[in-house]
Amino acid sequence: MAAKRASNQLTDKEQVAAHIQQLEPEIGIIVTKVSEIILDTDGMIAERIKWNNPSFY
């Protein structure tokens, strides 16, 4: 899990959650489920916001 970079910055996980909260509810549900599926495939996979969307690495 990524550590906070500074007291006013969010972790990668917090940024993704905030991004999803801003989506229309129906889209947020889908994005959350897809994210869960991808992250559950391997513990080495992480998620962050890149190009204004969740991305995995």
Backbone as numpy.savetxt, mean C-alpha at the origin, in Angstrom:
# Nx Ny Nz CAx CAy CAz Cx Cy Cz
9.10 -4.38 7.47 8.26 -3.21 7.47 9.15 -1.96 7.47
8.81 -1.03 6.64 9.62 0.19 6.52 9.44 1.06 7.76
10.53 1.63 8.22 10.48 2.53 9.37 10.08 3.92 8.90
9.56 4.71 9.82 9.23 6.10 9.47 10.52 6.86 9.21
10.55 7.63 8.14 11.75 8.38 7.76 11.94 9.62 8.62
10.86 10.26 8.97 10.88 11.44 9.83 9.55 11.46 10.56
9.45 12.25 11.58 8.24 12.24 12.39 6.99 12.63 11.62
7.13 13.40 10.53 5.96 13.84 9.78 5.71 13.03 8.51
6.51 12.01 8.25 6.32 11.20 7.04 5.72 9.85 7.40
4.92 9.33 6.50 4.28 8.04 6.70 5.17 6.91 6.19
4.99 5.73 6.77 5.67 4.55 6.26 5.05 4.18 4.91
5.69 3.30 4.18 5.14 2.84 2.90 3.74 2.26 3.11
3.60 1.44 4.13 2.31 0.80 4.40 1.23 1.85 4.71
1.58 2.86 5.49 0.64 3.93 5.81 0.27 4.74 4.57
1.23 4.97 3.68 0.96 5.71 2.45 -0.01 4.93 1.56
0.18 3.62 1.46 -0.71 2.79 0.66 -2.12 2.82 1.24
-2.23 2.68 2.55 -3.54 2.71 3.21 -4.24 4.05 2.98
-3.50 5.14 3.09 -4.07 6.46 2.86 -4.53 6.62 1.41
-3.74 6.10 0.48 -4.10 6.17 -0.94 -5.40 5.42 -1.19
-5.50 4.21 -0.66 -6.69 3.39 -0.86 -7.92 4.06 -0.26
-7.76 4.72 0.87 -8.89 5.40 1.52 -9.44 6.53 0.65
-8.61 7.09 -0.21 -9.04 8.19 -1.07 -9.77 7.71 -2.33
-9.72 6.43 -2.59 -10.38 5.88 -3.77 -11.88 5.75 -3.53
-12.63 5.63 -4.61 -14.05 5.32 -4.48 -14.16 4.00 -3.73
-15.15 3.85 -2.85 -15.23 2.64 -2.02 -15.18 1.33 -2.80
-15.89 1.26 -3.93 -15.90 0.01 -4.70 -14.50 -0.33 -5.24
-13.78 0.68 -5.69 -12.42 0.48 -6.21 -11.48 0.14 -5.06
-11.64 0.80 -3.92 -10.80 0.54 -2.76 -10.88 -0.91 -2.30
-12.08 -1.47 -2.34 -12.27 -2.88 -1.97 -11.48 -3.78 -2.90
-11.55 -3.52 -4.19 -10.84 -4.34 -5.18 -9.33 -4.19 -5.01
-8.85 -2.97 -4.88 -7.41 -2.73 -4.73 -6.89 -3.40 -3.46
-7.65 -3.32 -2.38 -7.26 -3.96 -1.12 -7.16 -5.47 -1.29
-8.12 -6.08 -1.94 -8.12 -7.54 -2.13 -6.95 -7.97 -3.01
-6.71 -7.26 -4.10 -5.59 -7.59 -4.99 -4.26 -7.46 -4.22
-4.15 -6.40 -3.43 -2.96 -6.18 -2.63 -2.74 -7.33 -1.65
-3.80 -7.76 -0.97 -3.70 -8.87 -0.03 -3.23 -10.15 -0.72
-3.79 -10.42 -1.89 -3.41 -11.63 -2.64 -1.93 -11.59 -2.99
-1.47 -10.46 -3.52 -0.06 -10.34 -3.91 0.86 -10.46 -2.70
0.56 -9.73 -1.64 1.42 -9.74 -0.45 1.43 -11.10 0.24
0.34 -11.85 0.14 0.28 -13.17 0.77 1.05 -14.25 0.01
1.46 -13.96 -1.22 2.17 -14.97 -2.00 3.60 -15.19 -1.52
4.22 -14.16 -0.93 5.61 -14.28 -0.48 5.90 -13.18 0.54
6.47 -13.55 1.66 6.78 -12.60 2.72 7.84 -11.57 2.35
8.55 -11.81 1.26 9.59 -10.87 0.82 9.01 -9.73 -0.02
7.77 -9.84 -0.44 7.15 -8.80 -1.26 6.68 -7.66 -0.35
6.95 -6.45 -0.77 6.49 -5.26 -0.04 5.74 -4.36 -1.02
5.09 -3.36 -0.47 4.24 -2.48 -1.26 4.57 -1.03 -0.92
4.46 -0.17 -1.92 4.67 1.26 -1.73 3.89 2.01 -2.79
3.84 3.32 -2.64 3.20 4.16 -3.65 4.29 4.61 -4.62
4.04 4.36 -5.89 4.95 4.80 -6.95 4.08 5.15 -8.15
4.37 6.28 -8.76 3.55 6.76 -9.88 2.10 6.94 -9.44
1.92 7.36 -8.20 0.60 7.63 -7.62 -0.31 6.42 -7.54
0.27 5.23 -7.43 -0.49 3.99 -7.29 0.31 2.99 -6.48
-0.37 2.05 -5.83 0.37 1.00 -5.13 1.21 0.19 -6.11
2.43 -0.10 -5.71 3.30 -0.95 -6.52 4.00 -1.92 -5.58
4.48 -3.01 -6.12 5.07 -4.08 -5.32 6.52 -4.28 -5.73
7.32 -4.64 -4.73 8.74 -4.91 -4.99 9.23 -6.01 -4.09
